[in-house]
């Protein structure tokens, strides 16, 4: 007998669709222009430019993680593992974005939320506070999808 | 817990495969083995065994315009071969095709189809140049520096012949100067 999903199930479904959809969208922006994303990675200085292969691989790997992870989250396949990985990535990326914004803020002065730069997120120049709010919402979705142990409605896997 | 970890590892491995495969078929993809940011770690000049590279010179719009006007023959649509002035466009092909300085040569440092962005015959021509002016979009664009690095350190074009037009195509276009499309 068919039953309507529980409130927790609906919330989980919503978190997966919203978090996964956002991940796919941001990932596709990066896939569309690999050169721009490679330049953004270089700006963060996370990988020494003496390791070109590592930097180039990262530039094709990260967007693939976002697109594939977003799709798996939407489909509900390997949900907890994928959501945990995406949540961890979001924490690391948000940390890197904040550090870069602090550096720019020290150089430029003014209000912290007025700091605007291309964070390499695929959407061009953004205000730091707007970006952090976006990332926090995605992080909440991924963290909820990772933590929830119930079976998700409309799921192709577990 | 362990199966979640295993799934996460599998997911990351699949994403790596998908990323590399997608990049291979992407028309604007990366050459994974290429060192794109030569300007980050300049090799020292060969004669003194190290130290900072010989700097190319930065030029502004009036100088770029004067050189272009002195060499470009609009009536024939060709360069005055006696002057030996070359303009290299270091933007992507799509940008180049939608508009560039008339007579400029495309030198896209991100073109993964070409092992080297310069043909040997063209390098020979450049070695006898009076000036090689490289530009990209302008502003914070640094692709012109990548091309200048390749010219000087890969192809031994004397650094004193290499100039970077700092304002780039955006400044040229904003000044209402002639633009050629493919």
HADDOCK unambig.tbl for C-alpha pairs under 7 A between the chains (distance, minus, plus):
assign (segid A and resid 34 and name CA) (segid B and resid 29 and name CA) 6.13 0.50 0.50
assign (segid A and resid 34 and name CA) (segid B and resid 30 and name CA) 6.91 0.50 0.50
assign (segid A and resid 49 and name CA) (segid B and resid 37 and name CA) 6.96 0.50 0.50
assign (segid A and resid 49 and name CA) (segid B and resid 40 and name CA) 6.88 0.50 0.50
assign (segid A and resid 52 and name CA) (segid B and resid 33 and name CA) 6.91 0.50 0.50
assign (segid A and resid 52 and name CA) (segid B and resid 34 and name CA) 6.75 0.50 0.50
assign (segid A and resid 52 and name CA) (segid B and resid 35 and name CA) 5.15 0.50 0.50
assign (segid A and resid 53 and name CA) (segid B and resid 32 and name CA) 5.81 0.50 0.50
assign (segid A and resid 53 and name CA) (segid B and resid 33 and name CA) 5.33 0.50 0.50
assign (segid A and resid 56 and name CA) (segid B and resid 32 and name CA) 5.33 0.50 0.50
assign (segid A and resid 57 and name CA) (segid B and resid 32 and name CA) 6.47 0.50 0.50
assign (segid A and resid 60 and name CA) (segid B and resid 19 and name CA) 5.06 0.50 0.50
assign (segid A and resid 60 and name CA) (segid B and resid 20 and name CA) 6.45 0.50 0.50
assign (segid A and resid 60 and name CA) (segid B and resid 23 and name CA) 6.66 0.50 0.50
assign (segid A and resid 61 and name CA) (segid B and resid 15 and name CA) 6.48 0.50 0.50
assign (segid A and resid 61 and name CA) (segid B and resid 16 and name CA) 5.21 0.50 0.50
assign (segid A and resid 61 and name CA) (segid B and resid 19 and name CA) 5.07 0.50 0.50
assign (segid A and resid 64 and name CA) (segid B and resid 15 and name CA) 5.24 0.50 0.50
assign (segid A and resid 64 and name CA) (segid B and resid 16 and name CA) 6.96 0.50 0.50
assign (segid A and resid 64 and name CA) (segid B and resid 18 and name CA) 6.37 0.50 0.50
assign (segid A and resid 64 and name CA) (segid B and resid 19 and name CA) 4.98 0.50 0.50
assign (segid A and resid 65 and name CA) (segid B and resid 12 and name CA) 6.72 0.50 0.50
assign (segid A and resid 65 and name CA) (segid B and resid 15 and name CA) 5.09 0.50 0.50
assign (segid A and resid 68 and name CA) (segid B and resid 15 and name CA) 6.42 0.50 0.50
assign (segid A and resid 78 and name CA) (segid B and resid 7 and name CA) 6.52 0.50 0.50
assign (segid A and resid 80 and name CA) (segid B and resid 4 and name CA) 6.79 0.50 0.50
assign (segid A and resid 81 and name CA) (segid B and resid 4 and name CA) 4.87 0.50 0.50
assign (segid A and resid 81 and name CA) (segid B and resid 5 and name CA) 6.59 0.50 0.50
assign (segid A and resid 81 and name CA) (segid B and resid 7 and name CA) 5.84 0.50 0.50
assign (segid A and resid 81 and name CA) (segid B and resid 8 and name CA) 4.94 0.50 0.50
assign (segid A and resid 82 and name CA) (segid B and resid 8 and name CA) 5.97 0.50 0.50
assign (segid A and resid 85 and name CA) (segid B and resid 8 and name CA) 6.56 0.50 0.50
